Structure formats: structure tokens, C-alpha cells
């Protein structure tokens, strides 16, 4: 299955990628495509929205470990000095944000199905 965005589109969306980052970006964009198809139950109706979601998912994952990585919380003390930082995505995983449901037209939809059981089911 193909990705919805290219490495070049990710670079245009976010920032120029170093040569070493481009291979990881391609893998993340492919994985984001799998996430999207899984959540949509197949191909999404809006491929432009899927491109945006792919780029945003890959960007979020690639920010892990960067000097400007998103911080979830920060604590400091006065004496004898203490500091604590909790990063938002320390392992660089792909995450599905709630806003993606809305962008892809899935808002308000259930992602699971319920099978009715009858007396004939064993």
C-alpha cells in the first residue's frame, strides 16, 4: 500500500529533512497510511486530508529526541537544585489525534461493530 504523502511533501509541510532523516520519514509516512486506512475501513474519501494527516503524524513522531521536542511537563526546584522534564512523545511513536477523525470525515462514527447474537449461534 502506498503512502498518502511523499518525503518531499513532508519537508514542504514541516522543514527540510537531512539525508539521514529521509529514510525514516518514508517509513513513517507508509505507516501513517496504514493507520489511516485502518481507521477509515479502507481508502479515505479525501486524499488531501489523508496527506495532511500523514505529514502531521510523521512530524510528531520525528520530533522525538530533537532538541526542540515537545515537552508535556517541566518541574524545577530551588535548592539543592532539581529539574524534571517529561516529553510528549519520548519514543517517537505514531499517534492518532482526535482532530484526524474530523478531517477524514470520521467524527461521530463508531470504529467498532457489534454482532447481534441469536439463539442459533453456538
OpenMM code with the backbone's topology and positions (N, CA, C; nanometers):
from openmm import Vec3, app, unit

residues = "UNK UNK UNK UNK UNK UNK UNK UNK UNK UNK UNK UNK UNK UNK UNK UNK UNK UNK UNK UNK UNK UNK UNK UNK UNK UNK UNK UNK UNK UNK UNK UNK UNK UNK UNK UNK UNK UNK UNK UNK UNK UNK UNK UNK UNK UNK UNK UNK UNK UNK UNK UNK UNK UNK UNK UNK UNK UNK UNK UNK UNK UNK UNK UNK UNK UNK UNK UNK UNK UNK UNK UNK UNK UNK UNK UNK UNK UNK UNK UNK UNK UNK UNK UNK UNK UNK UNK UNK UNK UNK UNK UNK UNK UNK UNK UNK UNK UNK UNK UNK UNK UNK UNK UNK UNK UNK UNK UNK UNK UNK UNK UNK UNK UNK UNK UNK UNK UNK UNK UNK UNK UNK".split()
positions = [
    Vec3(0.0842, -0.1183, 0.0000),
    Vec3(0.0000, 0.0000, 0.0000),
    Vec3(0.0887, 0.1246, 0.0000),
    Vec3(0.0425, 0.2226, -0.0681),
    Vec3(0.1214, 0.3444, -0.0833),
    Vec3(0.0905, 0.4455, 0.0272),
    Vec3(0.1880, 0.5291, 0.0507),
    Vec3(0.1710, 0.6399, 0.1456),
    Vec3(0.0887, 0.7492, 0.0780),
    Vec3(0.0272, 0.8336, 0.1576),
    Vec3(-0.0522, 0.9440, 0.1042),
    Vec3(0.0317, 1.0694, 0.0835),
    Vec3(0.1530, 1.0714, 0.1367),
    Vec3(0.2410, 1.1871, 0.1215),
    Vec3(0.3821, 1.1380, 0.0927),
    Vec3(0.4572, 1.2191, 0.0237),
    Vec3(0.5968, 1.1868, -0.0059),
    Vec3(0.6882, 1.2562, 0.0955),
    Vec3(0.8121, 1.2159, 0.0954),
    Vec3(0.9115, 1.2792, 0.1823),
    Vec3(0.9242, 1.4271, 0.1463),
    Vec3(0.9165, 1.4591, 0.0190),
    Vec3(0.9251, 1.5983, -0.0251),
    Vec3(0.8066, 1.6801, 0.0268),
    Vec3(0.6870, 1.6191, 0.0285),
    Vec3(0.5693, 1.6888, 0.0800),
    Vec3(0.5794, 1.7097, 0.2311),
    Vec3(0.6359, 1.6102, 0.3018),
    Vec3(0.6599, 1.6268, 0.4453),
    Vec3(0.7569, 1.7420, 0.4691),
    Vec3(0.8632, 1.7491, 0.3888),
    Vec3(0.9617, 1.8575, 0.4021),
    Vec3(0.8955, 1.9935, 0.3752),
    Vec3(0.8076, 2.0008, 0.2764),
    Vec3(0.7388, 2.1269, 0.2478),
    Vec3(0.6422, 2.1631, 0.3604),
    Vec3(0.5795, 2.0639, 0.4201),
    Vec3(0.4845, 2.0865, 0.5294),
    Vec3(0.5547, 2.1314, 0.6569),
    Vec3(0.6722, 2.0726, 0.6835),
    Vec3(0.7385, 2.0922, 0.8123),
    Vec3(0.8692, 2.1681, 0.7985),
    Vec3(0.9733, 2.0990, 0.7547),
    Vec3(1.1062, 2.1584, 0.7384),
    Vec3(1.1890, 2.0681, 0.6479),
    Vec3(1.2992, 2.1207, 0.5991),
    Vec3(1.3894, 2.0418, 0.5156),
    Vec3(1.4449, 1.9266, 0.5989),
    Vec3(1.4493, 1.8076, 0.5411),
    Vec3(1.4970, 1.6894, 0.6128),
    Vec3(1.6395, 1.6556, 0.5714),
    Vec3(1.7205, 1.6212, 0.6699),
    Vec3(1.8570, 1.5768, 0.6416),
    Vec3(1.8514, 1.4429, 0.5696),
    Vec3(1.9574, 1.4089, 0.5011),
    Vec3(1.9634, 1.2831, 0.4261),
    Vec3(1.9327, 1.1642, 0.5165),
    Vec3(1.9865, 1.1637, 0.6368),
    Vec3(1.9651, 1.0525, 0.7295),
    Vec3(1.8195, 1.0439, 0.7756),
    Vec3(1.7474, 1.1553, 0.7779),
    Vec3(1.6075, 1.1572, 0.8223),
    Vec3(1.5098, 1.1113, 0.7145),
    Vec3(1.5508, 1.1190, 0.5895),
    Vec3(1.4597, 1.0912, 0.4793),
    Vec3(1.4130, 0.9460, 0.4765),
    Vec3(1.4997, 0.8518, 0.5071),
    Vec3(1.4603, 0.7106, 0.5079),
    Vec3(1.3577, 0.6843, 0.6179),
    Vec3(1.3804, 0.7398, 0.7362),
    Vec3(1.2853, 0.7232, 0.8463),
    Vec3(1.1523, 0.7894, 0.8123),
    Vec3(1.1583, 0.9056, 0.7499),
    Vec3(1.0362, 0.9752, 0.7111),
    Vec3(0.9531, 0.8903, 0.6148),
    Vec3(1.0183, 0.8251, 0.5203),
    Vec3(0.9465, 0.7398, 0.4249),
    Vec3(0.8765, 0.6243, 0.4961),
    Vec3(0.9445, 0.5633, 0.5916),
    Vec3(0.8842, 0.4536, 0.6687),
    Vec3(0.7657, 0.5039, 0.7504),
    Vec3(0.7813, 0.6182, 0.8138),
    Vec3(0.6731, 0.6746, 0.8945),
    Vec3(0.5532, 0.7136, 0.8087),
    Vec3(0.5764, 0.7674, 0.6901),
    Vec3(0.4667, 0.8033, 0.6012),
    Vec3(0.3905, 0.6791, 0.5540),
    Vec3(0.4638, 0.5717, 0.5258),
    Vec3(0.3984, 0.4449, 0.4904),
    Vec3(0.3141, 0.3934, 0.6067),
    Vec3(0.3695, 0.3979, 0.7274),
    Vec3(0.2967, 0.3513, 0.8462),
    Vec3(0.1739, 0.4386, 0.8723),
    Vec3(0.1865, 0.5690, 0.8509),
    Vec3(0.0723, 0.6586, 0.8678),
    Vec3(-0.0390, 0.6217, 0.7697),
    Vec3(-0.0015, 0.5814, 0.6494),
    Vec3(-0.1009, 0.5366, 0.5518),
    Vec3(-0.1768, 0.4142, 0.6006),
    Vec3(-0.1049, 0.3236, 0.6667),
    Vec3(-0.1691, 0.2047, 0.7241),
    Vec3(-0.2680, 0.2469, 0.8330),
    Vec3(-0.2266, 0.3381, 0.9207),
    Vec3(-0.3146, 0.3900, 1.0261),
    Vec3(-0.4417, 0.4488, 0.9646),
    Vec3(-0.4254, 0.5293, 0.8623),
    Vec3(-0.5393, 0.5976, 0.8008),
    Vec3(-0.6362, 0.4963, 0.7407),
    Vec3(-0.5839, 0.4015, 0.6627),
    Vec3(-0.6709, 0.3001, 0.6029),
    Vec3(-0.7406, 0.2170, 0.7090),
    Vec3(-0.6714, 0.1897, 0.8183),
    Vec3(-0.7303, 0.1130, 0.9278),
    Vec3(-0.8459, 0.1893, 0.9923),
    Vec3(-0.8251, 0.3172, 1.0179),
    Vec3(-0.9295, 0.3976, 1.0820),
    Vec3(-1.0462, 0.4253, 0.9883),
    Vec3(-1.0192, 0.4356, 0.8589),
    Vec3(-1.1250, 0.4649, 0.7623),
    Vec3(-1.1967, 0.3388, 0.7141),
    Vec3(-1.1432, 0.2233, 0.7468),
    Vec3(-1.2025, 0.0993, 0.6963),
    Vec3(-1.1782, 0.0810, 0.5477),
    Vec3(-1.0709, 0.1352, 0.4983),
    Vec3(-1.0358, 0.1303, 0.3561),
    Vec3(-0.9777, 0.2639, 0.3140),
    Vec3(-0.9876, 0.2932, 0.1866),
    Vec3(-0.9337, 0.4186, 0.1352),
    Vec3(-1.0186, 0.5363, 0.1832),
    Vec3(-0.9551, 0.6446, 0.2295),
    Vec3(-1.0316, 0.7619, 0.2735),
    Vec3(-1.0937, 0.8342, 0.1545),
    Vec3(-1.2043, 0.9017, 0.1801),
    Vec3(-1.2718, 0.9762, 0.0738),
    Vec3(-1.1903, 1.0982, 0.0312),
    Vec3(-1.1212, 1.1610, 0.1248),
    Vec3(-1.0463, 1.2840, 0.0974),
    Vec3(-0.8964, 1.2561, 0.1063),
    Vec3(-0.8312, 1.2399, -0.0085),
    Vec3(-0.6878, 1.2077, -0.0085),
    Vec3(-0.6021, 1.3274, 0.0318),
    Vec3(-0.6515, 1.4499, 0.0118),
    Vec3(-0.5763, 1.5679, 0.0568),
    Vec3(-0.5718, 1.5717, 0.2093),
    Vec3(-0.6831, 1.5389, 0.2738),
    Vec3(-0.6852, 1.5312, 0.4203),
    Vec3(-0.5931, 1.4191, 0.4665),
    Vec3(-0.5915, 1.3083, 0.3946),
    Vec3(-0.5039, 1.1962, 0.4294),
    Vec3(-0.3568, 1.2369, 0.4168),
    Vec3(-0.3255, 1.3205, 0.3186),
    Vec3(-0.1886, 1.3703, 0.3030),
    Vec3(-0.1489, 1.4549, 0.4239),
    Vec3(-0.2377, 1.5461, 0.4650),
    Vec3(-0.2108, 1.6298, 0.5821),
    Vec3(-0.1925, 1.5442, 0.7069),
    Vec3(-0.2822, 1.4492, 0.7292),
    Vec3(-0.2749, 1.3626, 0.8470),
    Vec3(-0.1435, 1.2846, 0.8458),
    Vec3(-0.1046, 1.2314, 0.7302),
    Vec3(0.0215, 1.1577, 0.7186),
    Vec3(0.1407, 1.2449, 0.7562),
    Vec3(0.1455, 1.3656, 0.7019),
    Vec3(0.2564, 1.4567, 0.7322),
    Vec3(0.2591, 1.4931, 0.8799),
    Vec3(0.1421, 1.5208, 0.9367),
    Vec3(0.1363, 1.5594, 1.0766),
    Vec3(0.1781, 1.4440, 1.1680),
    Vec3(0.1349, 1.3222, 1.1367),
    Vec3(0.1733, 1.2057, 1.2170),
    Vec3(0.3245, 1.1829, 1.2105),
    Vec3(0.3812, 1.1911, 1.0902),
    Vec3(0.5252, 1.1702, 1.0737),
    Vec3(0.6048, 1.2796, 1.1455),
    Vec3(0.5612, 1.4024, 1.1331),
    Vec3(0.6289, 1.5143, 1.2011),
    Vec3(0.6303, 1.4927, 1.3515),
    Vec3(0.5157, 1.4576, 1.4089),
    Vec3(0.5061, 1.4356, 1.5529),
    Vec3(0.6015, 1.3251, 1.5974),
    Vec3(0.6081, 1.2182, 1.5206),
    Vec3(0.6981, 1.1080, 1.5551),
    Vec3(0.8444, 1.1495, 1.5429),
    Vec3(0.8767, 1.2296, 1.4420),
    Vec3(1.0160, 1.2684, 1.4199),
    Vec3(1.0646, 1.3750, 1.5182),
    Vec3(0.9732, 1.4439, 1.5839),
    Vec3(1.0139, 1.5433, 1.6834),
    Vec3(1.0741, 1.4786, 1.8079),
    Vec3(1.0467, 1.3515, 1.8310),
    Vec3(1.1015, 1.2827, 1.9482),
    Vec3(1.2534, 1.2810, 1.9404),
    Vec3(1.3158, 1.3166, 2.0477),
    Vec3(1.4615, 1.3158, 2.0536),
    Vec3(1.5273, 1.4397, 1.9955),
    Vec3(1.4493, 1.5268, 1.9348),
    Vec3(1.5050, 1.6507, 1.8797),
    Vec3(1.5289, 1.7497, 1.9932),
    Vec3(1.6220, 1.8426, 1.9754),
    Vec3(1.6472, 1.9417, 2.0801),
    Vec3(1.5234, 2.0237, 2.1168),
    Vec3(1.4310, 2.0381, 2.0208),
    Vec3(1.3094, 2.1151, 2.0469),
    Vec3(1.1876, 2.0233, 2.0611),
    Vec3(1.2087, 1.9020, 2.1105),
    Vec3(1.0997, 1.8055, 2.1247),
    Vec3(0.9903, 1.8603, 2.2161),
    Vec3(0.8636, 1.8319, 2.1822),
    Vec3(0.7536, 1.8830, 2.2648),
    Vec3(0.7598, 1.8295, 2.4080),
    Vec3(0.7442, 1.9191, 2.5022),
    Vec3(0.7505, 1.8843, 2.6446),
    Vec3(0.6096, 1.8800, 2.7006),
    Vec3(0.5782, 1.7721, 2.7715),
    Vec3(0.4471, 1.7574, 2.8337),
    Vec3(0.4423, 1.8296, 2.9678),
    Vec3(0.5489, 1.8175, 3.0456),
    Vec3(0.5554, 1.8897, 3.1731),
    Vec3(0.7004, 1.9175, 3.2100),
    Vec3(0.7174, 2.0211, 3.2916),
    Vec3(0.8505, 2.0669, 3.3339),
    Vec3(0.8411, 2.1081, 3.4795),
    Vec3(0.9332, 2.0597, 3.5626),
    Vec3(0.9367, 2.0978, 3.7036),
    Vec3(1.0768, 2.1442, 3.7394),
    Vec3(1.0831, 2.2436, 3.8269),
    Vec3(1.2104, 2.2903, 3.8778),
    Vec3(1.1970, 2.3115, 4.0280),
    Vec3(1.3061, 2.2980, 4.0973),
    Vec3(1.3110, 2.3284, 4.2403),
    Vec3(1.4251, 2.4255, 4.2635),
    Vec3(1.4266, 2.4884, 4.3811),
    Vec3(1.5302, 2.5858, 4.4106),
    Vec3(1.6553, 2.5246, 4.4692),
    Vec3(1.6509, 2.4722, 4.5827),
    Vec3(1.7711, 2.4173, 4.6417),
    Vec3(1.7444, 2.2817, 4.7005),
    Vec3(1.8317, 2.1981, 4.6961),
    Vec3(1.9589, 2.1916, 4.6233),
    Vec3(1.9422, 2.1471, 4.4780),
    Vec3(1.8832, 2.2288, 4.4003),
    Vec3(1.8687, 2.2153, 4.2556),
    Vec3(1.8057, 2.0830, 4.2129),
    Vec3(1.7054, 2.0922, 4.1362),
    Vec3(1.6367, 1.9754, 4.0828),
    Vec3(1.5621, 2.0189, 3.9572),
    Vec3(1.5499, 1.9316, 3.8632),
    Vec3(1.4743, 1.9601, 3.7415),
    Vec3(1.4177, 1.8293, 3.6886),
    Vec3(1.3031, 1.8367, 3.6273),
    Vec3(1.2385, 1.7190, 3.5715),
    Vec3(1.1643, 1.7592, 3.4451),
    Vec3(1.1830, 1.6817, 3.3403),
    Vec3(1.1169, 1.7087, 3.2128),
    Vec3(1.0490, 1.5801, 3.1675),
    Vec3(0.9240, 1.5909, 3.1265),
    Vec3(0.8518, 1.4777, 3.0689),
    Vec3(0.8176, 1.5156, 2.9251),
    Vec3(0.8678, 1.4372, 2.8297),
    Vec3(0.8445, 1.4659, 2.6887),
    Vec3(0.7104, 1.4095, 2.6439),
    Vec3(0.6477, 1.4756, 2.5475),
    Vec3(0.5162, 1.4362, 2.4996),
    Vec3(0.5200, 1.3024, 2.4248),
    Vec3(0.6250, 1.2737, 2.3514),
    Vec3(0.6353, 1.1507, 2.2734),
    Vec3(0.7805, 1.1031, 2.2760),
    Vec3(0.8269, 1.0519, 2.3897),
    Vec3(0.9695, 1.0215, 2.4026),
    Vec3(1.0188, 0.9093, 2.3120),
    Vec3(0.9324, 0.8194, 2.2692),
    Vec3(0.9768, 0.7058, 2.1875),
    Vec3(0.9551, 0.7261, 2.0388),
    Vec3(0.8933, 0.8371, 1.9997),
    Vec3(0.8749, 0.8652, 1.8578),
    Vec3(0.7683, 0.7803, 1.7915),
    Vec3(0.6642, 0.7431, 1.8656),
    Vec3(0.5563, 0.6622, 1.8103),
    Vec3(0.4635, 0.7472, 1.7241),
    Vec3(0.3918, 0.6800, 1.6348),
    Vec3(0.2864, 0.7461, 1.5592),
    Vec3(0.1613, 0.7488, 1.6457),
    Vec3(0.0958, 0.8623, 1.6527),
    Vec3(-0.0253, 0.8766, 1.7327),
    Vec3(-0.1401, 0.9250, 1.6466),
    Vec3(-0.2590, 0.8771, 1.6788),
    Vec3(-0.3815, 0.9212, 1.6118),
    Vec3(-0.4456, 1.0274, 1.6988),
    Vec3(-0.4536, 1.1495, 1.6486),
    Vec3(-0.5139, 1.2599, 1.7225),
    Vec3(-0.6630, 1.2658, 1.6899),
    Vec3(-0.7421, 1.3119, 1.7853),
    Vec3(-0.8853, 1.3233, 1.7661),
    Vec3(-0.9235, 1.4100, 1.6472),
    Vec3(-0.8428, 1.5110, 1.6185),
    Vec3(-0.8737, 1.6005, 1.5065),
    Vec3(-0.8668, 1.5281, 1.3725),
    Vec3(-0.7940, 1.4179, 1.3653),
    Vec3(-0.7851, 1.3437, 1.2394),
    Vec3(-0.9202, 1.2835, 1.2016),
    Vec3(-0.9978, 1.2390, 1.3006),
    Vec3(-1.1312, 1.1855, 1.2726),
    Vec3(-1.2157, 1.2891, 1.1999),
    Vec3(-1.2117, 1.4110, 1.2487),
    Vec3(-1.2900, 1.5183, 1.1882),
    Vec3(-1.2407, 1.5488, 1.0469),
    Vec3(-1.1099, 1.5564, 1.0295),
    Vec3(-1.0533, 1.5873, 0.8976),
    Vec3(-1.0893, 1.4826, 0.7935),
    Vec3(-1.0941, 1.3569, 0.8354),
    Vec3(-1.1207, 1.2479, 0.7420),
    Vec3(-1.2689, 1.2106, 0.7347),
    Vec3(-1.3530, 1.2903, 0.8006),
    Vec3(-1.4962, 1.2650, 0.7952),
    Vec3(-1.5415, 1.1495, 0.8818),
    Vec3(-1.4652, 1.1188, 0.9864),
    Vec3(-1.4997, 1.0073, 1.0744),
    Vec3(-1.5571, 1.0527, 1.2067),
    Vec3(-1.5697, 1.1831, 1.2288),
    Vec3(-1.6170, 1.2347, 1.3574),
    Vec3(-1.7576, 1.1843, 1.3856),
    Vec3(-1.7780, 1.1369, 1.5078),
    Vec3(-1.9079, 1.0873, 1.5484),
    Vec3(-1.9367, 0.9461, 1.5051),
    Vec3(-1.8415, 0.8831, 1.4359),
    Vec3(-1.8625, 0.7459, 1.3907),
    Vec3(-1.8002, 0.6497, 1.4897),
    Vec3(-1.8566, 0.5333, 1.4980),
    Vec3(-1.8006, 0.4280, 1.5819),
    Vec3(-1.6953, 0.3534, 1.5017),
    Vec3(-1.5865, 0.3159, 1.5649),
    Vec3(-1.4804, 0.2426, 1.4965),
    Vec3(-1.4905, 0.0933, 1.5200),
    Vec3(-1.5969, 0.0487, 1.5834),
    Vec3(-1.6142, -0.0934, 1.6102),
    Vec3(-1.7530, -0.1350, 1.5630),
    Vec3(-1.7707, -0.2624, 1.5420),
    Vec3(-1.9015, -0.3126, 1.5039),
    Vec3(-1.9490, -0.4092, 1.6102),
    Vec3(-2.0784, -0.4217, 1.6199),
    Vec3(-2.1381, -0.5122, 1.7168),
    Vec3(-2.2138, -0.6177, 1.6374),
    Vec3(-2.1877, -0.7416, 1.6675),
    Vec3(-2.2588, -0.8505, 1.6001),
    Vec3(-2.3667, -0.8999, 1.6945),
    Vec3(-2.4903, -0.8971, 1.6477),
    Vec3(-2.6011, -0.9474, 1.7283),
    Vec3(-2.5943, -1.0988, 1.7351),
    Vec3(-2.6167, -1.1527, 1.8534),
    Vec3(-2.6169, -1.2975, 1.8708),
    Vec3(-2.7609, -1.3449, 1.8833),
    Vec3(-2.7850, -1.4576, 1.8255),
    Vec3(-2.9190, -1.5156, 1.8336),
    Vec3(-2.9108, -1.6506, 1.9039),
    Vec3(-3.0263, -1.7097, 1.9263),
    Vec3(-3.0313, -1.8411, 1.9920),
    Vec3(-2.9688, -1.9477, 1.9041),
    Vec3(-2.9544, -1.9186, 1.7718),
    Vec3(-2.8972, -2.0171, 1.6815),
    Vec3(-2.7448, -2.0161, 1.6804),
    Vec3(-2.6832, -1.9119, 1.7383),
    Vec3(-2.5367, -1.9056, 1.7463),
    Vec3(-2.4888, -2.0009, 1.8526),
    Vec3(-2.3906, -2.0810, 1.8201),
    Vec3(-2.3405, -2.1771, 1.9186),
    Vec3(-2.2159, -2.1272, 1.9845),
] * unit.nanometer
topology = app.Topology()
chain = topology.addChain("A")
for resn in residues:
    res = topology.addResidue(resn, chain)
    for name in ("N", "CA", "C"):
        topology.addAtom(name, app.Element.getBySymbol(name[0]), res)
